[in-house]
């Protein structure tokens, strides 16, 4: 098995009246997980992806969701995947 594992965290600032629909949309994005902030409209989200380009694609998809004011990358880490015996 070859490849990489990318873990990123984001803060997504949203319009308070659109939080529910944004949360619903985020649940459809592969590798996205919400960790809090629904009550304030500042969502804390992690992304797990296989490549840097997938990170960029998913952030771009989040930024264009109705009600999203900004999606800011806070942390990004990647490692090569190790083969398992």
MMTF fields as JSON, N, C-alpha, C and O atoms, coordinates in Angstrom:
{
  "mmtfVersion": "1.0.0",
  "mmtfProducer": "UNKNOWN",
  "numBonds": 339,
  "numAtoms": 340,
  "numGroups": 85,
  "numChains": 1,
  "numModels": 1,
  "chainsPerModel": [1],
  "groupsPerChain": [85],
  "chainIdList": ["A"],
  "bondAtomList": [4, 2, 8, 6, 12, 10, 16, 14, 20, 18, 24, 22, 28, 26, 32, 30, 36, 34, 40, 38, 44, 42, 48, 46, 52, 50, 56, 54, 60, 58, 64, 62, 68, 66, 72, 70, 76, 74, 80, 78, 84, 82, 88, 86, 92, 90, 96, 94, 100, 98, 104, 102, 108, 106, 112, 110, 116, 114, 120, 118, 124, 122, 128, 126, 132, 130, 136, 134, 140, 138, 144, 142, 148, 146, 152, 150, 156, 154, 160, 158, 164, 162, 168, 166, 172, 170, 176, 174, 180, 178, 184, 182, 188, 186, 192, 190, 196, 194, 200, 198, 204, 202, 208, 206, 212, 210, 216, 214, 220, 218, 224, 222, 228, 226, 232, 230, 236, 234, 240, 238, 244, 242, 248, 246, 252, 250, 256, 254, 260, 258, 264, 262, 268, 266, 272, 270, 276, 274, 280, 278, 284, 282, 288, 286, 292, 290, 296, 294, 300, 298, 304, 302, 308, 306, 312, 310, 316, 314, 320, 318, 324, 322, 328, 326, 332, 330, 336, 334],
  "bondOrderList": [1, 1, 1, 1, 1, 1, 1, 1, 1, 1, 1, 1, 1, 1, 1, 1, 1, 1, 1, 1, 1, 1, 1, 1, 1, 1, 1, 1, 1, 1, 1, 1, 1, 1, 1, 1, 1, 1, 1, 1, 1, 1, 1, 1, 1, 1, 1, 1, 1, 1, 1, 1, 1, 1, 1, 1, 1, 1, 1, 1, 1, 1, 1, 1, 1, 1, 1, 1, 1, 1, 1, 1, 1, 1, 1, 1, 1, 1, 1, 1, 1, 1, 1, 1],
  "groupList": [{"groupName": "UNK", "atomNameList": ["N", "CA", "C", "O"], "elementList": ["N", "C", "C", "O"], "formalChargeList": [0, 0, 0, 0], "bondAtomList": [1, 0, 2, 1, 3, 2], "bondOrderList": [1, 1, 2], "singleLetterCode": "X", "chemCompType": "L-PEPTIDE LINKING"}],
  "groupTypeList": [0, 0, 0, 0, 0, 0, 0, 0, 0, 0, 0, 0, 0, 0, 0, 0, 0, 0, 0, 0, 0, 0, 0, 0, 0, 0, 0, 0, 0, 0, 0, 0, 0, 0, 0, 0, 0, 0, 0, 0, 0, 0, 0, 0, 0, 0, 0, 0, 0, 0, 0, 0, 0, 0, 0, 0, 0, 0, 0, 0, 0, 0, 0, 0, 0, 0, 0, 0, 0, 0, 0, 0, 0, 0, 0, 0, 0, 0, 0, 0, 0, 0, 0, 0, 0],
  "groupIdList": [1, 2, 3, 4, 5, 6, 7, 8, 9, 10, 11, 12, 13, 14, 15, 16, 17, 18, 19, 20, 21, 22, 23, 24, 25, 26, 27, 28, 29, 30, 31, 32, 33, 34, 35, 36, 37, 38, 39, 40, 41, 42, 43, 44, 45, 46, 47, 48, 49, 50, 51, 52, 53, 54, 55, 56, 57, 58, 59, 60, 61, 62, 63, 64, 65, 66, 67, 68, 69, 70, 71, 72, 73, 74, 75, 76, 77, 78, 79, 80, 81, 82, 83, 84, 85],
  "secStructList": [7, 7, 7, 3, 3, 3, 3, 3, 3, 3, 3, 3, 3, 3, 7, 4, 4, 4, 2, 2, 2, 2, 2, 2, 2, 2, 6, 6, 1, 6, 6, 3, 3, 3, 3, 3, 7, 6, 6, 6, 6, 3, 3, 3, 3, 3, 3, 3, 3, 1, 1, 2, 2, 2, 2, 2, 2, 2, 2, 2, 2, 2, 2, 6, 1, 6, 6, 3, 3, 3, 3, 3, 3, 3, 3, 3, 3, 3, 3, 3, 7, 7, 7, 7, 7],
  "xCoordList": [0.847, 0.0, 0.889, 1.798, 0.657, 1.439, 0.487, -0.728, 1.04, 0.213, 0.513, 1.516, -0.367, -0.202, -1.507, -2.583, -1.388, -2.536, -2.407, -1.424, -3.401, -3.404, -4.496, -5.644, -4.12, -5.086, -5.001, -3.93, -6.157, -6.225, -7.326, -8.308, -7.153, -8.233, -8.577, -7.719, -9.864, -10.39, -11.281, -11.869, -11.374, -12.429, -13.28, -12.786, -14.566, -15.499, -16.422, -17.217, -16.318, -17.191, -18.427, -18.327, -19.593, -20.825, -21.879, -21.806, -22.857, -24.021, -24.796, -25.079, -25.139, -25.841, -27.126, -27.477, -27.824, -29.089, -28.885, -29.857, -27.648, -27.363, -26.574, -26.224, -26.291, -25.448, -26.013, -25.269, -27.3, -27.905, -27.7, -27.351, -27.911, -27.74, -26.264, -25.936, -25.375, -23.937, -23.503, -22.738, -23.983, -23.666, -24.146, -23.437, -25.352, -25.868, -24.97, -24.685, -24.529, -23.655, -22.296, -21.746, -21.751, -20.455, -20.52, -19.538, -21.668, -21.797, -21.703, -21.469, -21.883, -21.796, -20.384, -20.12, -19.488, -18.114, -17.274, -17.124, -16.735, -15.937, -14.75, -13.994, -14.594, -13.457, -13.639, -12.748, -14.786, -15.029, -15.729, -16.648, -15.279, -15.896, -15.981, -15.0, -17.162, -17.388, -17.146, -17.622, -16.391, -16.035, -16.633, -16.408, -17.377, -18.004, -18.248, -17.945, -18.81, -19.039, -20.395, -20.658, -21.27, -22.577, -23.375, -24.171, -23.175, -23.938, -23.476, -24.235, -22.238, -21.696, -21.582, -21.398, -21.691, -21.487, -20.026, -19.694, -19.148, -17.723, -17.406, -17.026, -17.57, -17.449, -15.987, -15.155, -15.697, -14.367, -14.47, -15.229, -13.704, -13.835, -12.466, -11.482, -12.407, -11.193, -11.499, -12.629, -10.47, -10.533, -9.455, -8.312, -9.819, -8.836, -8.898, -9.945, -7.765, -7.711, -6.464, -5.6, -6.394, -5.26, -4.226, -3.12, -4.567, -3.618, -3.849, -4.909, -2.841, -2.953, -3.993, -4.707, -4.083, -5.07, -6.5, -7.381, -6.737, -8.057, -8.359, -9.505, -7.346, -7.539, -8.024, -9.018, -7.324, -7.667, -9.062, -9.855, -9.366, -10.688, -11.802, -12.827, -11.605, -12.653, -12.8, -13.917, -11.69, -11.789, -12.524, -13.381, -12.199, -12.901, -14.389, -15.207, -14.754, -16.168, -16.872, -18.03, -16.179, -16.765, -16.945, -17.967, -15.974, -16.025, -17.199, -17.666, -17.682, -18.785, -20.162, -21.173, -20.21, -21.503, -22.257, -21.668, -23.556, -24.398, -24.339, -24.643, -23.95, -23.873, -22.487, -22.274, -21.52, -20.135, -19.498, -19.479, -18.978, -18.303, -16.816, -16.214, -16.221, -14.796, -14.513, -15.091, -13.625, -13.122, -11.601, -10.923, -11.085, -9.674, -8.934, -9.305, -7.884, -7.034, -6.197, -5.492, -6.288, -5.562, -4.349, -3.307, -4.491, -3.428, -3.48, -4.558, -2.304, -2.217, -0.998, 0.102, -1.206, -0.128, -0.293, -1.417, 0.808, 0.7, 1.873, 2.959, 1.608, 2.613, 2.427, 1.317, 3.504, 3.343, 2.645, 2.885, 1.79, 1.157, 2.173, 2.982, 2.139, 3.052, 2.358, 1.157, 3.115, 2.564, 2.387, 3.208, 1.299, 1.058, 1.36, 1.052, 1.967, 2.288, 1.106, 1.184],
  "yCoordList": [-1.173, 0.0, 1.231, 1.329, 2.149, 3.377, 4.551, 4.386, 5.73, 6.919, 7.708, 7.49, 8.615, 9.503, 9.605, 9.29, 10.042, 10.351, 11.82, 12.216, 12.625, 14.054, 14.333, 13.922, 15.035, 15.461, 16.971, 17.541, 17.61, 19.07, 19.496, 18.78, 20.672, 21.234, 22.617, 23.356, 22.939, 24.191, 24.855, 24.188, 26.165, 26.903, 27.492, 28.196, 27.193, 27.672, 28.692, 28.348, 29.941, 31.004, 31.021, 31.061, 30.99, 30.917, 31.861, 32.326, 32.129, 32.887, 32.009, 30.849, 32.551, 31.748, 31.104, 30.007, 31.761, 31.21, 30.091, 29.457, 29.838, 28.807, 27.629, 26.709, 27.646, 26.608, 25.216, 24.307, 25.042, 23.719, 23.159, 21.988, 23.976, 23.478, 23.247, 22.346, 24.053, 23.854, 22.542, 21.784, 22.269, 21.01, 19.83, 18.835, 19.946, 18.889, 18.69, 17.555, 19.781, 19.693, 19.107, 18.311, 19.492, 18.954, 17.449, 16.742, 16.958, 15.518, 14.714, 13.507, 15.367, 14.697, 14.728, 14.078, 15.472, 15.585, 14.478, 14.403, 13.628, 12.488, 12.961, 13.836, 12.375, 12.674, 13.879, 14.196, 14.569, 15.741, 15.326, 14.508, 15.903, 15.636, 16.937, 17.672, 17.215, 18.439, 18.132, 17.125, 19.022, 18.806, 19.839, 19.775, 20.775, 21.763, 23.07, 23.226, 24.012, 25.357, 25.601, 26.7, 24.606, 24.778, 25.894, 26.562, 26.101, 27.116, 28.537, 29.486, 28.698, 30.037, 30.351, 31.509, 29.335, 29.548, 29.52, 29.825, 29.154, 28.996, 27.514, 27.058, 26.776, 25.328, 24.893, 25.436, 23.916, 23.314, 21.987, 21.102, 21.858, 20.714, 20.113, 20.837, 18.782, 18.125, 17.444, 17.038, 17.335, 16.62, 15.55, 15.813, 14.355, 13.289, 12.941, 12.552, 13.086, 12.861, 12.063, 11.812, 11.671, 10.899, 11.757, 11.29, 13.013, 13.869, 15.335, 15.716, 16.14, 17.583, 18.191, 19.116, 17.685, 18.223, 17.983, 18.808, 16.863, 16.612, 17.607, 18.024, 17.986, 18.999, 20.289, 20.872, 20.728, 21.971, 21.874, 22.808, 20.761, 20.584, 20.68, 21.316, 20.051, 20.051, 21.422, 21.846, 22.119, 23.479, 24.374, 25.163, 24.26, 25.051, 24.743, 25.656, 23.465, 23.077, 23.659, 24.068, 23.695, 24.254, 25.761, 26.301, 26.441, 27.903, 28.389, 29.511, 27.575, 28.021, 27.589, 27.849, 26.932, 26.566, 27.825, 28.774, 27.825, 28.96, 29.209, 28.319, 30.412, 30.78, 30.731, 31.219, 30.148, 30.119, 31.47, 31.918, 32.108, 33.392, 33.203, 33.951, 32.196, 31.896, 30.489, 30.046, 29.801, 28.508, 28.648, 28.77, 28.629, 28.907, 27.647, 27.0, 27.311, 26.184, 26.585, 27.594, 25.772, 26.069, 25.154, 25.568, 23.909, 22.921, 21.922, 21.549, 21.488, 20.449, 19.59, 20.102, 18.278, 17.332, 16.157, 15.736, 15.623, 14.422, 13.496, 13.918, 12.211, 11.172, 10.147, 9.953, 9.494, 8.374, 7.221, 6.967, 6.533, 5.348, 4.225, 4.073, 3.445, 2.335, 1.043, 0.877, 0.145, -1.16, -1.965, -1.904, -2.724, -3.587, -5.023, -5.471, -5.731, -7.133, -8.016, -9.236],
  "zCoordList": [0.0, 0.0, 0.0, 0.825, -0.881, -0.922, -0.846, -0.954, -0.659, -0.58, 0.668, 1.348, 0.947, 2.083, 2.862, 2.353, 4.081, 4.926, 5.322, 5.949, 4.953, 5.273, 6.296, 6.129, 7.354, 8.358, 8.454, 8.668, 8.29, 8.319, 9.266, 9.46, 9.857, 10.659, 10.119, 9.636, 10.22, 9.697, 10.73, 11.581, 10.648, 11.322, 10.217, 9.336, 10.277, 9.266, 9.915, 10.789, 9.491, 9.985, 9.095, 7.869, 9.731, 8.948, 9.493, 10.631, 8.648, 9.095, 10.071, 9.77, 11.234, 12.244, 11.737, 12.17, 10.837, 10.334, 9.313, 8.902, 8.897, 7.896, 8.46, 7.72, 9.762, 10.377, 10.117, 9.747, 10.304, 10.147, 8.744, 8.591, 7.728, 6.354, 6.026, 5.255, 6.605, 6.392, 7.032, 6.436, 8.239, 8.912, 8.065, 7.92, 7.508, 6.637, 5.414, 5.03, 4.809, 3.634, 3.99, 3.228, 5.14, 5.564, 5.792, 5.566, 6.238, 6.487, 5.194, 5.235, 4.051, 2.75, 2.16, 1.148, 2.782, 2.279, 2.904, 4.124, 2.051, 2.523, 3.353, 2.931, 4.535, 5.392, 6.289, 7.077, 6.192, 7.041, 8.322, 8.308, 9.434, 10.729, 11.513, 11.625, 12.055, 12.831, 14.301, 14.825, 14.964, 16.368, 17.306, 18.515, 16.781, 17.655, 16.938, 15.755, 17.694, 17.184, 16.574, 16.086, 16.586, 15.965, 16.632, 15.971, 17.918, 18.642, 18.34, 18.539, 17.861, 17.593, 16.106, 15.732, 15.255, 13.826, 13.417, 12.272, 14.347, 14.055, 14.217, 15.295, 13.129, 13.158, 13.171, 12.444, 14.001, 14.056, 13.317, 13.711, 12.246, 11.34, 11.063, 10.91, 10.999, 10.522, 9.191, 8.92, 8.383, 7.109, 7.114, 7.487, 6.702, 6.482, 5.001, 4.485, 4.329, 2.886, 2.527, 3.366, 1.255, 0.753, 0.047, -0.226, -0.256, -0.975, -0.631, -0.133, -0.905, -0.685, -1.614, -1.226, -2.825, -3.76, -3.263, -3.504, -2.572, -2.0, -0.878, -0.714, -0.112, 0.929, 0.28, 0.711, -0.75, -1.447, -2.063, -1.944, -2.716, -3.329, -2.297, -2.543, -1.148, -0.121, 0.529, 0.828, 0.75, 1.291, 0.302, 0.699, -0.975, -1.994, -2.003, -2.119, -1.881, -1.858, -0.632, -0.715, 0.495, 1.719, 1.584, 2.009, 1.0, 0.887, 0.049, 0.242, -0.868, -1.722, -1.207, -1.859, -0.041, 0.525, 0.928, 1.445, 0.691, 1.037, 2.544, 3.337, 2.928, 4.331, 4.916, 6.026, 4.195, 4.682, 4.372, 3.225, 5.421, 5.255, 4.998, 4.227, 5.647, 5.46, 5.969, 6.962, 5.284, 5.726, 5.804, 4.784, 7.016, 7.244, 7.68, 8.659, 6.938, 7.296, 8.508, 8.485, 9.573, 10.803, 10.948, 11.457, 10.499, 10.687, 9.548, 9.086, 9.095, 8.069, 8.372, 8.582, 8.391, 8.636, 7.69, 7.418, 7.186, 6.37, 6.638, 7.035, 6.401, 6.565, 5.47, 4.976, 5.089, 4.152, 4.857, 6.037, 4.136, 4.695, 4.748, 3.832, 5.8, 5.973, 5.564, 5.777, 4.981, 4.653, 5.923, 6.838, 5.964, 7.111, 6.729, 5.625, 7.664, 7.415, 7.762, 7.619]
}
